């Protein structure tokens, strides 16, 4: 795996996260609002387990949006 591949994934996840409110993502994922805000602002100090929770919440919210 290329070293830059991880950065691209984070940027893509960050872009998707910005489509939803911090409060909504926090409720859906169980992740603290401050961690989500830091991630949205570009800080890459997010734990892998937190990133997984956030990614799952984004995926779930996108599916809900498509169904409506």
PDB file of N, CA, C and O in Angstrom:
ATOM      1  N   UNK A   1       0.842  -1.179   0.000  1.00  0.00           N
ATOM      2  CA  UNK A   1       0.000   0.000   0.000  1.00  0.00           C
ATOM      3  C   UNK A   1       0.887   1.242   0.000  1.00  0.00           C
ATOM      4  O   UNK A   1       1.897   1.298   0.701  1.00  0.00           O
ATOM      5  N   UNK A   2       0.501   2.218  -0.783  1.00  0.00           N
ATOM      6  CA  UNK A   2       1.280   3.439  -0.879  1.00  0.00           C
ATOM      7  C   UNK A   2       1.061   4.304   0.358  1.00  0.00           C
ATOM      8  O   UNK A   2      -0.035   4.314   0.918  1.00  0.00           O
ATOM      9  N   UNK A   3       2.093   5.029   0.789  1.00  0.00           N
ATOM     10  CA  UNK A   3       1.934   5.874   1.975  1.00  0.00           C
ATOM     11  C   UNK A   3       0.868   6.953   1.804  1.00  0.00           C
ATOM     12  O   UNK A   3       0.207   7.320   2.776  1.00  0.00           O
ATOM     13  N   UNK A   4       0.688   7.465   0.600  1.00  0.00           N
ATOM     14  CA  UNK A   4      -0.287   8.524   0.383  1.00  0.00           C
ATOM     15  C   UNK A   4      -1.717   8.009   0.328  1.00  0.00           C
ATOM     16  O   UNK A   4      -2.661   8.792   0.428  1.00  0.00           O
ATOM     17  N   UNK A   5      -1.884   6.712   0.173  1.00  0.00           N
ATOM     18  CA  UNK A   5      -3.227   6.150   0.054  1.00  0.00           C
ATOM     19  C   UNK A   5      -4.048   6.405   1.315  1.00  0.00           C
ATOM     20  O   UNK A   5      -5.247   6.667   1.218  1.00  0.00           O
ATOM     21  N   UNK A   6      -3.440   6.336   2.484  1.00  0.00           N
ATOM     22  CA  UNK A   6      -4.145   6.606   3.731  1.00  0.00           C
ATOM     23  C   UNK A   6      -4.617   8.043   3.814  1.00  0.00           C
ATOM     24  O   UNK A   6      -5.722   8.311   4.285  1.00  0.00           O
ATOM     25  N   UNK A   7      -3.784   8.969   3.358  1.00  0.00           N
ATOM     26  CA  UNK A   7      -4.149  10.380   3.387  1.00  0.00           C
ATOM     27  C   UNK A   7      -5.332  10.643   2.467  1.00  0.00           C
ATOM     28  O   UNK A   7      -6.215  11.431   2.805  1.00  0.00           O
ATOM     29  N   UNK A   8      -5.360   9.999   1.322  1.00  0.00           N
ATOM     30  CA  UNK A   8      -6.476  10.180   0.400  1.00  0.00           C
ATOM     31  C   UNK A   8      -7.769   9.670   1.013  1.00  0.00           C
ATOM     32  O   UNK A   8      -8.819  10.298   0.875  1.00  0.00           O
ATOM     33  N   UNK A   9      -7.692   8.545   1.681  1.00  0.00           N
ATOM     34  CA  UNK A   9      -8.883   8.002   2.320  1.00  0.00           C
ATOM     35  C   UNK A   9      -9.388   8.938   3.408  1.00  0.00           C
ATOM     36  O   UNK A   9     -10.594   9.154   3.532  1.00  0.00           O
ATOM     37  N   UNK A  10      -8.474   9.494   4.195  1.00  0.00           N
ATOM     38  CA  UNK A  10      -8.885  10.419   5.253  1.00  0.00           C
ATOM     39  C   UNK A  10      -9.544  11.655   4.669  1.00  0.00           C
ATOM     40  O   UNK A  10     -10.541  12.141   5.203  1.00  0.00           O
ATOM     41  N   UNK A  11      -8.995  12.164   3.577  1.00  0.00           N
ATOM     42  CA  UNK A  11      -9.591  13.341   2.944  1.00  0.00           C
ATOM     43  C   UNK A  11     -10.986  13.031   2.418  1.00  0.00           C
ATOM     44  O   UNK A  11     -11.892  13.857   2.524  1.00  0.00           O
ATOM     45  N   UNK A  12     -11.155  11.855   1.860  1.00  0.00           N
ATOM     46  CA  UNK A  12     -12.464  11.455   1.344  1.00  0.00           C
ATOM     47  C   UNK A  12     -13.473  11.305   2.490  1.00  0.00           C
ATOM     48  O   UNK A  12     -14.613  11.759   2.388  1.00  0.00           O
ATOM     49  N   UNK A  13     -13.042  10.670   3.567  1.00  0.00           N
ATOM     50  CA  UNK A  13     -13.919  10.499   4.732  1.00  0.00           C
ATOM     51  C   UNK A  13     -14.266  11.854   5.334  1.00  0.00           C
ATOM     52  O   UNK A  13     -15.406  12.088   5.735  1.00  0.00           O
ATOM     53  N   UNK A  14     -13.278  12.747   5.397  1.00  0.00           N
ATOM     54  CA  UNK A  14     -13.503  14.083   5.948  1.00  0.00           C
ATOM     55  C   UNK A  14     -14.539  14.836   5.103  1.00  0.00           C
ATOM     56  O   UNK A  14     -15.422  15.499   5.647  1.00  0.00           O
ATOM     57  N   UNK A  15     -14.429  14.732   3.792  1.00  0.00           N
ATOM     58  CA  UNK A  15     -15.379  15.394   2.901  1.00  0.00           C
ATOM     59  C   UNK A  15     -16.787  14.855   3.116  1.00  0.00           C
ATOM     60  O   UNK A  15     -17.754  15.617   3.147  1.00  0.00           O
ATOM     61  N   UNK A  16     -16.895  13.550   3.262  1.00  0.00           N
ATOM     62  CA  UNK A  16     -18.205  12.945   3.507  1.00  0.00           C
ATOM     63  C   UNK A  16     -18.751  13.355   4.869  1.00  0.00           C
ATOM     64  O   UNK A  16     -19.955  13.564   5.018  1.00  0.00           O
ATOM     65  N   UNK A  17     -17.877  13.471   5.859  1.00  0.00           N
ATOM     66  CA  UNK A  17     -18.315  13.853   7.207  1.00  0.00           C
ATOM     67  C   UNK A  17     -18.853  15.275   7.238  1.00  0.00           C
ATOM     68  O   UNK A  17     -19.746  15.588   8.026  1.00  0.00           O
ATOM     69  N   UNK A  18     -18.317  16.131   6.388  1.00  0.00           N
ATOM     70  CA  UNK A  18     -18.761  17.526   6.365  1.00  0.00           C
ATOM     71  C   UNK A  18     -20.172  17.674   5.811  1.00  0.00           C
ATOM     72  O   UNK A  18     -20.774  18.739   5.948  1.00  0.00           O
ATOM     73  N   UNK A  19     -20.709  16.635   5.191  1.00  0.00           N
ATOM     74  CA  UNK A  19     -22.069  16.680   4.670  1.00  0.00           C
ATOM     75  C   UNK A  19     -23.109  16.604   5.794  1.00  0.00           C
ATOM     76  O   UNK A  19     -24.268  16.969   5.593  1.00  0.00           O
ATOM     77  N   UNK A  20     -22.700  16.135   6.966  1.00  0.00           N
ATOM     78  CA  UNK A  20     -23.622  15.952   8.090  1.00  0.00           C
ATOM     79  C   UNK A  20     -23.185  16.825   9.265  1.00  0.00           C
ATOM     80  O   UNK A  20     -22.013  17.180   9.389  1.00  0.00           O
ATOM     81  N   UNK A  21     -24.137  17.160  10.115  1.00  0.00           N
ATOM     82  CA  UNK A  21     -23.819  17.971  11.285  1.00  0.00           C
ATOM     83  C   UNK A  21     -23.000  17.155  12.285  1.00  0.00           C
ATOM     84  O   UNK A  21     -23.085  15.928  12.334  1.00  0.00           O
ATOM     85  N   UNK A  22     -22.225  17.855  13.061  1.00  0.00           N
ATOM     86  CA  UNK A  22     -21.400  17.212  14.078  1.00  0.00           C
ATOM     87  C   UNK A  22     -22.272  16.507  15.106  1.00  0.00           C
ATOM     88  O   UNK A  22     -21.949  15.407  15.555  1.00  0.00           O
ATOM     89  N   UNK A  23     -23.366  17.139  15.471  1.00  0.00           N
ATOM     90  CA  UNK A  23     -24.277  16.567  16.464  1.00  0.00           C
ATOM     91  C   UNK A  23     -24.871  15.249  15.963  1.00  0.00           C
ATOM     92  O   UNK A  23     -24.942  14.269  16.704  1.00  0.00           O
ATOM     93  N   UNK A  24     -25.291  15.239  14.713  1.00  0.00           N
ATOM     94  CA  UNK A  24     -25.890  14.037  14.136  1.00  0.00           C
ATOM     95  C   UNK A  24     -24.874  12.900  14.038  1.00  0.00           C
ATOM     96  O   UNK A  24     -25.187  11.752  14.355  1.00  0.00           O
ATOM     97  N   UNK A  25     -23.657  13.222  13.597  1.00  0.00           N
ATOM     98  CA  UNK A  25     -22.607  12.205  13.528  1.00  0.00           C
ATOM     99  C   UNK A  25     -22.260  11.669  14.905  1.00  0.00           C
ATOM    100  O   UNK A  25     -22.022  10.473  15.071  1.00  0.00           O
ATOM    101  N   UNK A  26     -22.232  12.548  15.886  1.00  0.00           N
ATOM    102  CA  UNK A  26     -21.910  12.140  17.244  1.00  0.00           C
ATOM    103  C   UNK A  26     -22.947  11.167  17.787  1.00  0.00           C
ATOM    104  O   UNK A  26     -22.604  10.155  18.398  1.00  0.00           O
ATOM    105  N   UNK A  27     -24.202  11.479  17.561  1.00  0.00           N
ATOM    106  CA  UNK A  27     -25.272  10.600  18.040  1.00  0.00           C
ATOM    107  C   UNK A  27     -25.256   9.248  17.333  1.00  0.00           C
ATOM    108  O   UNK A  27     -25.448   8.208  17.964  1.00  0.00           O
ATOM    109  N   UNK A  28     -25.028   9.267  16.029  1.00  0.00           N
ATOM    110  CA  UNK A  28     -25.053   8.037  15.245  1.00  0.00           C
ATOM    111  C   UNK A  28     -23.864   7.132  15.562  1.00  0.00           C
ATOM    112  O   UNK A  28     -24.002   5.909  15.596  1.00  0.00           O
ATOM    113  N   UNK A  29     -22.686   7.738  15.795  1.00  0.00           N
ATOM    114  CA  UNK A  29     -21.464   6.950  15.957  1.00  0.00           C
ATOM    115  C   UNK A  29     -21.080   6.686  17.406  1.00  0.00           C
ATOM    116  O   UNK A  29     -20.385   5.711  17.693  1.00  0.00           O
ATOM    117  N   UNK A  30     -21.519   7.534  18.315  1.00  0.00           N
ATOM    118  CA  UNK A  30     -21.093   7.402  19.702  1.00  0.00           C
ATOM    119  C   UNK A  30     -19.727   8.019  19.954  1.00  0.00           C
ATOM    120  O   UNK A  30     -19.110   7.768  20.989  1.00  0.00           O
ATOM    121  N   UNK A  31     -19.259   8.820  19.017  1.00  0.00           N
ATOM    122  CA  UNK A  31     -17.962   9.490  19.125  1.00  0.00           C
ATOM    123  C   UNK A  31     -18.193  10.896  19.665  1.00  0.00           C
ATOM    124  O   UNK A  31     -19.192  11.535  19.334  1.00  0.00           O
ATOM    125  N   UNK A  32     -17.282  11.374  20.485  1.00  0.00           N
ATOM    126  CA  UNK A  32     -17.409  12.705  21.081  1.00  0.00           C
ATOM    127  C   UNK A  32     -17.436  13.789  20.005  1.00  0.00           C
ATOM    128  O   UNK A  32     -16.756  13.693  18.983  1.00  0.00           O
ATOM    129  N   UNK A  33     -18.232  14.812  20.259  1.00  0.00           N
ATOM    130  CA  UNK A  33     -18.345  15.918  19.297  1.00  0.00           C
ATOM    131  C   UNK A  33     -17.003  16.584  19.056  1.00  0.00           C
ATOM    132  O   UNK A  33     -16.691  16.964  17.927  1.00  0.00           O
ATOM    133  N   UNK A  34     -16.213  16.728  20.097  1.00  0.00           N
ATOM    134  CA  UNK A  34     -14.918  17.396  19.941  1.00  0.00           C
ATOM    135  C   UNK A  34     -14.004  16.621  18.996  1.00  0.00           C
ATOM    136  O   UNK A  34     -13.270  17.223  18.212  1.00  0.00           O
ATOM    137  N   UNK A  35     -14.043  15.301  19.064  1.00  0.00           N
ATOM    138  CA  UNK A  35     -13.217  14.482  18.170  1.00  0.00           C
ATOM    139  C   UNK A  35     -13.675  14.649  16.726  1.00  0.00           C
ATOM    140  O   UNK A  35     -12.852  14.710  15.812  1.00  0.00           O
ATOM    141  N   UNK A  36     -14.985  14.722  16.523  1.00  0.00           N
ATOM    142  CA  UNK A  36     -15.512  14.901  15.170  1.00  0.00           C
ATOM    143  C   UNK A  36     -15.158  16.285  14.639  1.00  0.00           C
ATOM    144  O   UNK A  36     -14.774  16.422  13.478  1.00  0.00           O
ATOM    145  N   UNK A  37     -15.283  17.307  15.475  1.00  0.00           N
ATOM    146  CA  UNK A  37     -14.937  18.662  15.042  1.00  0.00           C
ATOM    147  C   UNK A  37     -13.461  18.762  14.679  1.00  0.00           C
ATOM    148  O   UNK A  37     -13.106  19.373  13.671  1.00  0.00           O
ATOM    149  N   UNK A  38     -12.603  18.165  15.497  1.00  0.00           N
ATOM    150  CA  UNK A  38     -11.173  18.186  15.192  1.00  0.00           C
ATOM    151  C   UNK A  38     -10.885  17.497  13.869  1.00  0.00           C
ATOM    152  O   UNK A  38     -10.079  17.983  13.076  1.00  0.00           O
ATOM    153  N   UNK A  39     -11.532  16.380  13.630  1.00  0.00           N
ATOM    154  CA  UNK A  39     -11.335  15.645  12.387  1.00  0.00           C
ATOM    155  C   UNK A  39     -11.822  16.466  11.198  1.00  0.00           C
ATOM    156  O   UNK A  39     -11.142  16.534  10.174  1.00  0.00           O
ATOM    157  N   UNK A  40     -12.990  17.088  11.323  1.00  0.00           N
ATOM    158  CA  UNK A  40     -13.524  17.897  10.234  1.00  0.00           C
ATOM    159  C   UNK A  40     -12.630  19.090   9.925  1.00  0.00           C
ATOM    160  O   UNK A  40     -12.541  19.521   8.775  1.00  0.00           O
ATOM    161  N   UNK A  41     -11.971  19.623  10.940  1.00  0.00           N
ATOM    162  CA  UNK A  41     -11.102  20.792  10.751  1.00  0.00           C
ATOM    163  C   UNK A  41      -9.735  20.441  10.176  1.00  0.00           C
ATOM    164  O   UNK A  41      -8.938  21.329   9.873  1.00  0.00           O
ATOM    165  N   UNK A  42      -9.469  19.157  10.027  1.00  0.00           N
ATOM    166  CA  UNK A  42      -8.222  18.771   9.374  1.00  0.00           C
ATOM    167  C   UNK A  42      -7.173  18.176  10.271  1.00  0.00           C
ATOM    168  O   UNK A  42      -6.079  17.856   9.804  1.00  0.00           O
ATOM    169  N   UNK A  43      -7.462  18.017  11.530  1.00  0.00           N
ATOM    170  CA  UNK A  43      -6.482  17.384  12.424  1.00  0.00           C
ATOM    171  C   UNK A  43      -6.568  15.873  12.245  1.00  0.00           C
ATOM    172  O   UNK A  43      -7.658  15.302  12.274  1.00  0.00           O
ATOM    173  N   UNK A  44      -5.444  15.242  12.064  1.00  0.00           N
ATOM    174  CA  UNK A  44      -5.411  13.804  11.792  1.00  0.00           C
ATOM    175  C   UNK A  44      -5.100  12.986  13.037  1.00  0.00           C
ATOM    176  O   UNK A  44      -4.565  11.882  12.930  1.00  0.00           O
ATOM    177  N   UNK A  45      -5.422  13.500  14.197  1.00  0.00           N
ATOM    178  CA  UNK A  45      -5.162  12.775  15.438  1.00  0.00           C
ATOM    179  C   UNK A  45      -6.395  12.005  15.855  1.00  0.00           C
ATOM    180  O   UNK A  45      -6.972  12.262  16.912  1.00  0.00           O
ATOM    181  N   UNK A  46      -6.794  11.065  15.027  1.00  0.00           N
ATOM    182  CA  UNK A  46      -7.981  10.270  15.309  1.00  0.00           C
ATOM    183  C   UNK A  46      -7.566   8.806  15.414  1.00  0.00           C
ATOM    184  O   UNK A  46      -6.792   8.301  14.600  1.00  0.00           O
ATOM    185  N   UNK A  47      -8.089   8.150  16.416  1.00  0.00           N
ATOM    186  CA  UNK A  47      -7.763   6.739  16.638  1.00  0.00           C
ATOM    187  C   UNK A  47      -8.412   5.874  15.558  1.00  0.00           C
ATOM    188  O   UNK A  47      -9.489   6.207  15.063  1.00  0.00           O
ATOM    189  N   UNK A  48      -7.768   4.772  15.191  1.00  0.00           N
ATOM    190  CA  UNK A  48      -8.348   3.885  14.175  1.00  0.00           C
ATOM    191  C   UNK A  48      -9.750   3.383  14.531  1.00  0.00           C
ATOM    192  O   UNK A  48     -10.618   3.294  13.663  1.00  0.00           O
ATOM    193  N   UNK A  49      -9.966   3.059  15.795  1.00  0.00           N
ATOM    194  CA  UNK A  49     -11.299   2.572  16.194  1.00  0.00           C
ATOM    195  C   UNK A  49     -12.342   3.682  16.075  1.00  0.00           C
ATOM    196  O   UNK A  49     -13.481   3.419  15.691  1.00  0.00           O
ATOM    197  N   UNK A  50     -11.967   4.905  16.397  1.00  0.00           N
ATOM    198  CA  UNK A  50     -12.863   6.045  16.269  1.00  0.00           C
ATOM    199  C   UNK A  50     -13.168   6.307  14.800  1.00  0.00           C
ATOM    200  O   UNK A  50     -14.303   6.619  14.440  1.00  0.00           O
ATOM    201  N   UNK A  51     -12.160   6.179  13.965  1.00  0.00           N
ATOM    202  CA  UNK A  51     -12.350   6.377  12.536  1.00  0.00           C
ATOM    203  C   UNK A  51     -13.313   5.339  11.962  1.00  0.00           C
ATOM    204  O   UNK A  51     -14.140   5.658  11.107  1.00  0.00           O
ATOM    205  N   UNK A  52     -13.203   4.104  12.433  1.00  0.00           N
ATOM    206  CA  UNK A  52     -14.117   3.053  11.980  1.00  0.00           C
ATOM    207  C   UNK A  52     -15.561   3.377  12.374  1.00  0.00           C
ATOM    208  O   UNK A  52     -16.476   3.229  11.564  1.00  0.00           O
ATOM    209  N   UNK A  53     -15.759   3.818  13.615  1.00  0.00           N
ATOM    210  CA  UNK A  53     -17.099   4.182  14.082  1.00  0.00           C
ATOM    211  C   UNK A  53     -17.667   5.328  13.255  1.00  0.00           C
ATOM    212  O   UNK A  53     -18.836   5.318  12.870  1.00  0.00           O
ATOM    213  N   UNK A  54     -16.824   6.307  12.991  1.00  0.00           N
ATOM    214  CA  UNK A  54     -17.246   7.470  12.236  1.00  0.00           C
ATOM    215  C   UNK A  54     -17.586   7.091  10.793  1.00  0.00           C
ATOM    216  O   UNK A  54     -18.576   7.568  10.239  1.00  0.00           O
ATOM    217  N   UNK A  55     -16.773   6.246  10.196  1.00  0.00           N
ATOM    218  CA  UNK A  55     -17.015   5.798   8.825  1.00  0.00           C
ATOM    219  C   UNK A  55     -18.323   5.026   8.735  1.00  0.00           C
ATOM    220  O   UNK A  55     -19.090   5.209   7.790  1.00  0.00           O
ATOM    221  N   UNK A  56     -18.578   4.170   9.706  1.00  0.00           N
ATOM    222  CA  UNK A  56     -19.827   3.401   9.718  1.00  0.00           C
ATOM    223  C   UNK A  56     -21.028   4.336   9.870  1.00  0.00           C
ATOM    224  O   UNK A  56     -22.047   4.150   9.205  1.00  0.00           O
ATOM    225  N   UNK A  57     -20.913   5.331  10.735  1.00  0.00           N
ATOM    226  CA  UNK A  57     -22.007   6.282  10.935  1.00  0.00           C
ATOM    227  C   UNK A  57     -22.277   7.077   9.659  1.00  0.00           C
ATOM    228  O   UNK A  57     -23.434   7.310   9.308  1.00  0.00           O
ATOM    229  N   UNK A  58     -21.225   7.492   8.968  1.00  0.00           N
ATOM    230  CA  UNK A  58     -21.392   8.229   7.714  1.00  0.00           C
ATOM    231  C   UNK A  58     -22.102   7.349   6.690  1.00  0.00           C
ATOM    232  O   UNK A  58     -23.017   7.796   5.999  1.00  0.00           O
ATOM    233  N   UNK A  59     -21.674   6.110   6.606  1.00  0.00           N
ATOM    234  CA  UNK A  59     -22.284   5.173   5.668  1.00  0.00           C
ATOM    235  C   UNK A  59     -23.771   4.972   5.997  1.00  0.00           C
ATOM    236  O   UNK A  59     -24.613   4.991   5.099  1.00  0.00           O
ATOM    237  N   UNK A  60     -24.086   4.783   7.265  1.00  0.00           N
ATOM    238  CA  UNK A  60     -25.481   4.600   7.681  1.00  0.00           C
ATOM    239  C   UNK A  60     -26.332   5.835   7.374  1.00  0.00           C
ATOM    240  O   UNK A  60     -27.464   5.712   6.907  1.00  0.00           O
ATOM    241  N   UNK A  61     -25.784   7.020   7.638  1.00  0.00           N
ATOM    242  CA  UNK A  61     -26.532   8.252   7.380  1.00  0.00           C
ATOM    243  C   UNK A  61     -26.734   8.482   5.886  1.00  0.00           C
ATOM    244  O   UNK A  61     -27.786   8.967   5.471  1.00  0.00           O
ATOM    245  N   UNK A  62     -25.742   8.141   5.081  1.00  0.00           N
ATOM    246  CA  UNK A  62     -25.887   8.284   3.634  1.00  0.00           C
ATOM    247  C   UNK A  62     -26.974   7.341   3.113  1.00  0.00           C
ATOM    248  O   UNK A  62     -27.749   7.708   2.229  1.00  0.00           O
ATOM    249  N   UNK A  63     -27.028   6.125   3.664  1.00  0.00           N
ATOM    250  CA  UNK A  63     -28.069   5.180   3.259  1.00  0.00           C
ATOM    251  C   UNK A  63     -29.453   5.700   3.626  1.00  0.00           C
ATOM    252  O   UNK A  63     -30.400   5.563   2.852  1.00  0.00           O
ATOM    253  N   UNK A  64     -29.568   6.299   4.813  1.00  0.00           N
ATOM    254  CA  UNK A  64     -30.854   6.874   5.231  1.00  0.00           C
ATOM    255  C   UNK A  64     -31.270   8.005   4.296  1.00  0.00           C
ATOM    256  O   UNK A  64     -32.441   8.140   3.942  1.00  0.00           O
ATOM    257  N   UNK A  65     -30.276   8.822   3.898  1.00  0.00           N
ATOM    258  CA  UNK A  65     -30.547   9.954   3.016  1.00  0.00           C
ATOM    259  C   UNK A  65     -31.025   9.469   1.652  1.00  0.00           C
ATOM    260  O   UNK A  65     -31.911  10.077   1.052  1.00  0.00           O
ATOM    261  N   UNK A  66     -30.448   8.384   1.165  1.00  0.00           N
ATOM    262  CA  UNK A  66     -30.842   7.846  -0.133  1.00  0.00           C
ATOM    263  C   UNK A  66     -32.235   7.230  -0.110  1.00  0.00           C
ATOM    264  O   UNK A  66     -32.944   7.256  -1.116  1.00  0.00           O
ATOM    265  N   UNK A  67     -32.625   6.681   1.023  1.00  0.00           N
ATOM    266  CA  UNK A  67     -33.929   6.030   1.139  1.00  0.00           C
ATOM    267  C   UNK A  67     -35.069   7.043   1.175  1.00  0.00           C
ATOM    268  O   UNK A  67     -36.194   6.733   0.785  1.00  0.00           O
ATOM    269  N   UNK A  68     -34.773   8.254   1.645  1.00  0.00           N
ATOM    270  CA  UNK A  68     -35.829   9.277   1.770  1.00  0.00           C
ATOM    271  C   UNK A  68     -36.060   9.976   0.492  1.00  0.00           C
ATOM    272  O   UNK A  68     -36.910  10.864   0.418  1.00  0.00           O
TER     273      UNK A  68
END
